Amino acid sequence: MMSTHIDFHLALQAATEAAHYGAAVLMSYFNNREELMIEYKSHNDLVSQADKEAEKAILNKLTQLTPDYAIIAEESDKQTRPNAIATWYIDPLDGTTNFLHGIPHFAVSIGLVAHKGTILSPGMSPLEEDTPIVSVVYDPNREELFSAFYLGGCQLNGQRIRCSRTETLEQSVLATGFPFRDFSFEDEYDPTFKAAIHRTRGVRRFGAAALDLAWVACGRYDGFWEFRLSPWDVAAGTLLVREAGGTVKDLYAQHAWPVTGNIIASNRFVFDEFLDMLNPSLNVPT
Protein backbone atom coordinates (compact mmCIF):
# COMPACT_ATOMS: atom_id res chain seq x y z
CA MET A 1 0.00 0.00 0.00
CA MET A 2 1.29 3.44 -0.91
CA SER A 3 2.27 5.61 2.06
CA THR A 4 0.33 8.80 2.70
CA HIS A 5 3.27 10.33 4.57
CA ILE A 6 6.91 11.06 3.72
CA ASP A 7 9.67 8.91 5.19
CA PHE A 8 12.29 11.67 5.28
CA HIS A 9 15.10 9.40 6.45
CA LEU A 10 14.50 6.93 3.63
CA ALA A 11 14.12 9.65 0.99
CA LEU A 12 17.33 11.40 2.05
CA GLN A 13 19.19 8.10 2.17
CA ALA A 14 17.91 7.21 -1.30
CA ALA A 15 18.91 10.58 -2.76
CA THR A 16 22.36 10.40 -1.16
CA GLU A 17 23.05 6.89 -2.44
CA ALA A 18 21.72 7.76 -5.88
CA ALA A 19 23.89 10.88 -6.08
CA HIS A 20 27.01 8.87 -5.27
CA TYR A 21 26.11 6.22 -7.86
CA GLY A 22 25.57 8.91 -10.49
CA ALA A 23 28.75 10.77 -9.58
CA ALA A 24 30.80 7.58 -9.85
CA VAL A 25 29.68 7.25 -13.46
CA LEU A 26 30.51 10.89 -14.20
CA MET A 27 33.99 10.70 -12.73
CA SER A 28 34.76 7.50 -14.63
CA TYR A 29 34.29 9.53 -17.82
CA PHE A 30 35.68 12.89 -16.71
CA ASN A 31 39.33 12.04 -17.37
CA ASN A 32 38.51 10.20 -20.62
CA ARG A 33 36.31 12.79 -22.26
CA GLU A 34 37.77 12.23 -25.74
CA GLU A 35 35.90 8.91 -25.78
CA LEU A 36 32.52 10.50 -25.07
CA MET A 37 29.83 10.52 -27.72
CA ILE A 38 28.15 13.93 -27.63
CA GLU A 39 24.69 14.72 -28.95
CA TYR A 40 23.40 18.21 -29.74
CA LYS A 41 19.82 18.56 -28.52
CA SER A 42 19.74 22.21 -29.63
CA HIS A 43 22.06 25.23 -29.77
CA ASN A 44 24.48 24.98 -26.80
CA ASP A 45 22.37 22.16 -25.33
CA LEU A 46 24.61 19.10 -25.14
CA VAL A 47 24.25 15.59 -23.78
CA SER A 48 26.70 12.68 -23.65
CA GLN A 49 26.55 9.07 -22.60
CA ALA A 50 27.98 10.24 -19.26
CA ASP A 51 24.74 12.15 -18.58
CA LYS A 52 22.61 9.24 -19.73
CA GLU A 53 24.45 6.52 -17.83
CA ALA A 54 24.63 8.62 -14.66
CA GLU A 55 20.89 9.25 -14.89
CA LYS A 56 20.22 5.54 -15.39
CA ALA A 57 22.21 4.73 -12.25
CA ILE A 58 20.29 7.37 -10.29
CA LEU A 59 16.91 6.20 -11.54
CA ASN A 60 17.68 2.58 -10.69
CA LYS A 61 18.54 3.47 -7.10
CA LEU A 62 15.56 5.80 -6.57
CA THR A 63 13.02 3.39 -8.04
CA GLN A 64 14.47 0.61 -5.91
CA LEU A 65 14.32 2.55 -2.64
CA THR A 66 11.32 4.87 -3.22
CA PRO A 67 9.09 3.11 -5.77
CA ASP A 68 5.96 5.12 -4.94
CA TYR A 69 7.31 8.50 -6.04
CA ALA A 70 7.06 9.93 -9.54
CA ILE A 71 10.24 11.00 -11.35
CA ILE A 72 11.09 13.85 -13.71
CA ALA A 73 14.65 13.66 -15.03
CA GLU A 74 16.49 15.77 -17.58
CA GLU A 75 17.40 13.04 -20.04
CA SER A 76 14.38 10.73 -19.61
CA ASP A 77 10.66 10.81 -20.04
CA LYS A 78 8.55 11.44 -16.97
CA GLN A 79 8.01 8.27 -14.97
CA THR A 80 4.52 8.51 -13.54
CA ARG A 81 3.22 6.86 -10.40
CA PRO A 82 -0.56 6.85 -9.91
CA ASN A 83 -1.52 9.21 -7.10
CA ALA A 84 2.12 9.82 -6.15
CA ILE A 85 2.40 12.21 -3.22
CA ALA A 86 5.81 13.47 -4.35
CA THR A 87 8.05 13.72 -7.42
CA TRP A 88 11.81 13.42 -7.76
CA TYR A 89 13.46 16.08 -9.96
CA ILE A 90 16.82 14.84 -11.20
CA ASP A 91 19.70 16.49 -13.00
CA PRO A 92 22.39 13.81 -13.37
CA LEU A 93 24.97 16.36 -14.56
CA ASP A 94 24.39 20.01 -13.77
CA GLY A 95 27.18 21.83 -15.55
CA THR A 96 27.43 19.69 -18.68
CA THR A 97 29.44 22.27 -20.64
CA ASN A 98 31.96 22.54 -17.80
CA PHE A 99 32.22 18.74 -17.69
CA LEU A 100 32.80 18.38 -21.43
CA HIS A 101 35.51 21.06 -21.38
CA GLY A 102 37.35 19.59 -18.42
CA ILE A 103 36.30 22.31 -15.98
CA PRO A 104 35.93 20.65 -12.55
CA HIS A 105 32.74 22.42 -11.54
CA PHE A 106 29.61 20.29 -11.93
CA ALA A 107 27.25 18.35 -9.72
CA VAL A 108 24.53 15.76 -9.37
CA SER A 109 21.27 17.39 -8.26
CA ILE A 110 18.33 15.45 -6.79
CA GLY A 111 15.28 17.07 -5.22
CA LEU A 112 11.98 15.68 -3.95
CA VAL A 113 8.90 17.89 -4.26
CA ALA A 114 5.79 16.97 -2.29
CA HIS A 115 2.50 17.82 -3.95
CA LYS A 116 -0.24 20.08 -2.67
CA GLY A 117 -2.44 18.25 -0.18
CA THR A 118 0.30 15.89 1.05
CA ILE A 119 0.48 15.31 4.80
CA LEU A 120 4.21 15.13 5.43
CA SER A 121 4.00 13.58 8.89
CA PRO A 122 1.19 12.43 11.19
CA GLY A 123 -0.44 15.40 12.88
CA MET A 124 0.69 17.94 10.27
CA SER A 125 -1.77 19.86 8.13
CA PRO A 126 -1.84 19.08 4.39
CA LEU A 127 0.52 21.15 2.28
CA GLU A 128 -1.17 24.16 0.72
CA GLU A 129 1.21 24.19 -2.27
CA ASP A 130 3.81 22.03 -3.97
CA THR A 131 6.91 22.15 -1.77
CA PRO A 132 10.53 20.91 -2.10
CA ILE A 133 11.12 18.66 0.91
CA VAL A 134 14.32 16.63 0.34
CA SER A 135 17.50 17.73 -1.43
CA VAL A 136 20.93 16.44 -2.30
CA VAL A 137 23.50 18.28 -4.40
CA TYR A 138 26.81 16.44 -4.73
CA ASP A 139 30.01 17.99 -6.09
CA PRO A 140 32.31 15.02 -6.78
CA ASN A 141 35.37 17.16 -7.56
CA ARG A 142 35.41 18.71 -4.09
CA GLU A 143 33.67 15.73 -2.48
CA GLU A 144 31.09 18.10 -1.05
CA LEU A 145 27.62 16.74 -0.38
CA PHE A 146 24.95 19.33 0.40
CA SER A 147 21.74 17.93 1.87
CA ALA A 148 18.53 19.10 3.46
CA PHE A 149 15.06 18.01 4.39
CA TYR A 150 11.97 20.03 5.21
CA LEU A 151 12.25 21.77 8.59
CA GLY A 152 15.43 19.79 9.25
CA GLY A 153 18.13 22.30 8.38
CA CYS A 154 20.87 22.16 5.75
CA GLN A 155 24.18 20.33 5.94
CA LEU A 156 27.48 20.12 4.09
CA ASN A 157 29.19 16.76 4.63
CA GLY A 158 27.15 16.30 7.79
CA GLN A 159 27.88 19.73 9.30
CA ARG A 160 25.17 22.37 9.68
CA ILE A 161 25.50 25.31 7.31
CA ARG A 162 23.80 28.69 7.11
CA CYS A 163 23.46 31.46 4.57
CA SER A 164 25.70 34.49 4.93
CA ARG A 165 24.85 37.36 7.24
CA THR A 166 25.80 40.07 4.75
CA GLU A 167 23.39 42.92 5.38
CA THR A 168 23.53 45.06 2.22
CA LEU A 169 23.63 44.48 -1.50
CA GLU A 170 26.67 46.74 -1.74
CA GLN A 171 28.62 44.24 0.38
CA SER A 172 27.31 41.19 -1.50
CA VAL A 173 28.82 38.79 -3.99
CA LEU A 174 26.15 37.40 -6.31
CA ALA A 175 26.02 34.50 -8.74
CA THR A 176 24.09 34.38 -11.99
CA GLY A 177 23.72 32.51 -15.25
CA PHE A 178 23.92 34.22 -18.64
CA PRO A 179 21.59 33.43 -21.55
CA PHE A 180 23.39 30.75 -23.53
CA ARG A 181 20.75 28.59 -25.18
CA ASP A 182 17.54 30.63 -25.24
CA PHE A 183 18.20 34.27 -26.05
CA SER A 184 14.55 35.36 -26.12
CA PHE A 185 14.91 37.02 -22.71
CA GLU A 186 18.29 38.66 -23.36
CA ASP A 187 16.83 42.17 -23.33
CA GLU A 188 15.23 41.43 -19.97
CA TYR A 189 18.32 39.85 -18.44
CA ASP A 190 20.96 42.35 -19.57
CA PRO A 191 19.71 45.28 -17.43
CA THR A 192 19.68 43.07 -14.34
CA PHE A 193 23.32 42.16 -14.89
CA LYS A 194 24.30 45.78 -15.48
CA ALA A 195 22.56 46.81 -12.27
CA ALA A 196 24.27 44.04 -10.32
CA ILE A 197 27.82 44.83 -11.42
CA HIS A 198 27.29 48.46 -10.40
CA ARG A 199 25.56 47.85 -7.08
CA THR A 200 27.35 44.83 -5.58
CA ARG A 201 30.85 43.72 -4.63
CA GLY A 202 30.94 41.38 -7.61
CA VAL A 203 29.08 38.90 -9.83
CA ARG A 204 30.22 35.36 -10.63
CA ARG A 205 29.11 32.96 -13.36
CA PHE A 206 30.43 29.42 -12.89
CA GLY A 207 27.92 27.52 -15.01
CA ALA A 208 26.17 25.14 -12.59
CA ALA A 209 22.97 26.46 -11.03
CA ALA A 210 22.67 23.67 -8.46
CA LEU A 211 26.09 24.59 -7.07
CA ASP A 212 25.27 28.30 -7.22
CA LEU A 213 22.33 27.63 -4.91
CA ALA A 214 24.37 25.30 -2.70
CA TRP A 215 26.98 28.03 -2.36
CA VAL A 216 24.30 30.52 -1.34
CA ALA A 217 23.23 28.00 1.30
CA CYS A 218 26.73 27.78 2.77
CA GLY A 219 27.44 31.52 2.56
CA ARG A 220 29.99 31.59 -0.25
CA TYR A 221 27.56 33.67 -2.29
CA ASP A 222 25.08 36.11 -0.83
CA GLY A 223 22.56 35.67 -3.63
CA PHE A 224 21.79 34.17 -7.03
CA TRP A 225 19.42 34.91 -9.89
CA GLU A 226 18.76 33.39 -13.28
CA PHE A 227 16.03 33.11 -15.93
CA ARG A 228 14.55 30.14 -17.80
CA LEU A 229 16.24 27.28 -16.04
CA SER A 230 14.56 23.86 -15.82
CA PRO A 231 12.84 22.53 -12.69
CA TRP A 232 15.51 19.86 -12.18
CA ASP A 233 18.14 22.65 -12.07
CA VAL A 234 16.57 24.34 -9.05
CA ALA A 235 14.40 21.87 -7.13
CA ALA A 236 17.17 20.64 -4.84
CA GLY A 237 18.91 23.99 -4.47
CA THR A 238 15.70 25.76 -3.53
CA LEU A 239 15.34 23.67 -0.39
CA LEU A 240 19.04 23.93 0.48
CA VAL A 241 18.80 27.72 0.64
CA ARG A 242 15.48 27.75 2.49
CA GLU A 243 16.72 25.30 5.13
CA ALA A 244 19.93 27.32 5.50
CA GLY A 245 17.85 30.32 6.54
CA GLY A 246 17.64 32.04 3.17
CA THR A 247 14.82 33.00 0.84
CA VAL A 248 14.06 31.54 -2.60
CA LYS A 249 11.20 32.68 -4.80
CA ASP A 250 9.92 32.61 -8.34
CA LEU A 251 11.13 35.89 -9.86
CA TYR A 252 7.62 36.65 -11.14
CA ALA A 253 5.82 35.52 -7.97
CA GLN A 254 3.68 33.10 -9.99
CA HIS A 255 4.66 29.76 -8.42
CA ALA A 256 5.24 28.35 -4.95
CA TRP A 257 8.80 27.38 -5.94
CA PRO A 258 10.71 28.33 -9.11
CA VAL A 259 9.41 25.42 -11.17
CA THR A 260 9.73 27.46 -14.40
CA GLY A 261 13.36 28.27 -13.60
CA ASN A 262 12.98 32.01 -13.01
CA ILE A 263 14.71 32.23 -9.67
CA ILE A 264 15.98 34.64 -7.07
CA ALA A 265 17.71 33.36 -3.93
CA SER A 266 19.66 35.07 -1.17
CA ASN A 267 20.18 35.39 2.52
CA ARG A 268 17.22 36.96 4.30
CA PHE A 269 18.98 40.27 4.97
CA VAL A 270 19.53 41.38 1.37
CA PHE A 271 16.57 39.69 -0.32
CA ASP A 272 14.23 42.68 -0.50
CA GLU A 273 16.97 45.00 -1.76
CA PHE A 274 18.06 42.35 -4.26
CA LEU A 275 14.54 41.91 -5.63
CA ASP A 276 14.02 45.68 -5.78
CA MET A 277 17.14 45.90 -7.95
CA LEU A 278 15.82 43.28 -10.41
CA ASN A 279 12.15 44.29 -10.48
CA PRO A 280 12.39 47.28 -12.88
CA SER A 281 13.68 44.98 -15.63
CA LEU A 282 11.21 42.12 -15.20
CA ASN A 283 8.54 41.49 -17.82
CA VAL A 284 5.99 39.33 -16.04
CA PRO A 285 4.83 36.53 -18.39
CA THR A 286 1.13 36.58 -19.28
N, C-alpha and C positions, 0 to 999 in steps of 0.2 A: 504494500500500500504506500502511495506517495505521501511523504511528510507534508504537514501543513505549516511547519516551522523550519527555521534555518539552523542547521548544525554548524555553528561558526568554526569550531575547532576542526571538523572534518573538511569544511570548504577551504580553510586556510592551509591545512595540510595538503590537500589536493592541489591547490594552486602553486604551492611551494615546490612540491615534487614535480609537477608538470613543467614549471619554469626551469628547473635544473635539467630535466630531460631535454627540453627544447634547446637550452643553452649549450648542452654537450654536443648536440648536432651542429649548431652554429660554429662552435669553436673548432670542430673537426674540419670544417671547410675554410675557416678564416685564413689560415696560413697556406692554403692551396687553392686560392681563388682563381688561378688561371684555368683550373679544371671545371669551373662552374659553367653551367649552361644558363644563359640569361635570356629571359623573355621580356619584351616591351609591351606592357599592357596599354600604355598611351604615352604621350610626351612626358619624359622624365618620371615615368611610373614603371619601375623595374621589379622583376621577381626572378628568383633563381631557385634551383632545387634545394638550396639551403633553407630558404623560407618554407618551401613546401614540406620538406622532410621534418623540419623543426615543428611545424604546425601539426603534422601527423602524429608526432611523438606526444605533443601536448594534448591533442584530442583524445588519443588512446588512454592517457592517464586520467583525464577528467571524466570521460565516459565510464571508465572503470570504477572510479571512486565516488562520482556524483551523477549517477545515471538519470536522475529525475530532472536535471536542469537543462534548459535549452542552451544552444551554443550559437554565437555569431562570431566567425573568424574571418580574417582578412582574405585568405586565399581559398576559402571553401564556401560552399553554399550553407545557408542557415540550416542547422540541425534542430528541428522542432521537437518538442516534448509536449504532448497534450496536457493542458492546464498547468504547465510549469509555473512555479511561483518565483522563479529567478532565471536569469540568462547570463551565461559567461560571454564576455567580450574579450577576444584574443587577438593580440598582434604578436606573431611569433618572432618578428624581427623589426623592431621600431628603430629606424635609422639605416634602411637598406642601402642608400647611396653611400653612406659612410662605410658600411661593411664592404661593399664591392670595391671601394677605393682604398681599402686597407686602413681606414681611420678607426682607431679603437674606441669608438663612442657609439654604442648601440645597446639595445636591451630587449628582453622578453617582457611583454606586458600582458597581465591577466587580471581582469576585473569581473566581479559578480554583481549584477544589478537585480535587486528584488523589485517585483512589480507592485504597482498600486494595489492595495487591499491585502497584501501579505502581512501576516502576524509573525514577526521575527522570532519572538519567544513567548512562552505562555505568560499571560497577564498583560502583555503589551497591546496597545491599540493597533488596528490595521494601519499600514502605511497609507498616507494620503496622496503619495506620488511615487513614481519610480525612483529608486534610491540606490546608489552604489553602496555595497555593504561589505565586500571583501576585496582586497587588492594585493597583488604582488607585482613588483617591477624589479627585475634582476639584471644587473650589469655584470656580465661575466668577465669583462676585462679588469675591472677593479674588484671583482668578487664582492659586490655590494648588493644585498638583498633588502629592498624596502618592502614593508608589509604593513597592513592595517586591517582592522575590521570595525564595523559600526559600533561607535561608542566605546571602543577598546583602545584608542590611541594609535600612534604610528611608531614604527620601529625601523632601525637600520641595523642589520645583523644582530637583532635581538636587543638592541639598546634603544630606549625611548628617544625620540627626536621631536623638535619643535620648529615651527617657522621662526624667522628672524624677528627681532624686536625693533627693527628700523622704523622710525616714526614719521619720516617725511619722504616724499618722492625724490626730492633733491639729493637725499643721501642714499638712494636705492640703486641697486644693480638689477636690471630687468633682463629677461630672456624673451625671445620671440621666434617666429618662423616666417621667412619671406615667402611670397607667392613663387612657386616653382613649377607647378603642374597646371593649375587653373589660374589664369590671369584675369578672370572676369571681375575680380574685386580689387585689382591693383590700385585703381584710383581711390578706393576707400581705405586701403591699407597704408599707402604711402604717407598720407598726412599724420597717421598715428605714429609711424616710425620717426618722422621728422620731429614731431612734438617730443617724443621720448628721448631722442639724442640731445635735445636742448634742455630738457627739464629733469634729467636724472644723472646719476654718476656714470652710467654706461649701459650699453645694450649688447647682449651676446646672442649669437645664433649658432648653435652647435648641431642642429639637424636631427634631434630625437626628442619629440614632444613628451614622451613618457618620462624620460630622464629630466627634462626641463621641469616638469611638475614635481618629480621626486626631489630635485634640488631646491625647489621652493619649500618643500616640506621639511628639509633638513637645514634650511637657512642659508644655503649657498647663494641662492637668488632671493630677492625680495618680492618678485612678481614675474608673471608670464602672461603673454597674450598671443593669440593666433586666430586666424580665420580659416574656415572650410576644412578642418581636419575631419577624420572619420571617428565614429564612436569608439572603436577599439583603440584609437590613439590616446583617448582621454579618460576612459571609464576607470581604469585603475588609479591613474594619477589624481583624478578628482577626489577620491576618498583619501588618498595619502595626505593631501593638503588639508582637507577638512579635519581629519583626525589629528593633524599636527597643529591645530589651532588657527588655521588660515581660512580664507574665504574663496570659494570657487563658484562662478555663475556663468550662465549663458550670456554672452555679450549683449544679446538683444532682449534678454529677460522673457523669452518665450517658452523655455523648457526648465524642468526641475533640475536637470543636470545638462551639461553641454553636449547632448547627444548628436547635434548637428555639427559639432566641432568648432563652434564660434565661442572661444573661451577666454575668460579673464580669471586669473588666480593670483593671490598675494597674501602676505600676512595681514592681520586684521587692522593694523594701524594705518597702512597706506592705501587700503582698498578704495575708499571713497574718493580720495584725491586721484588715484590711478584711473578709476572709471570716469571721473570728471574730465580727465585729460583726453580720453579716447572718445567720449560721447559726441563731441561736435563733428566727428568724421563718420559716424556710424549711419548707414542707410538701412533702417529696419526693414527686413524682408516682408513682403505682403503675402 
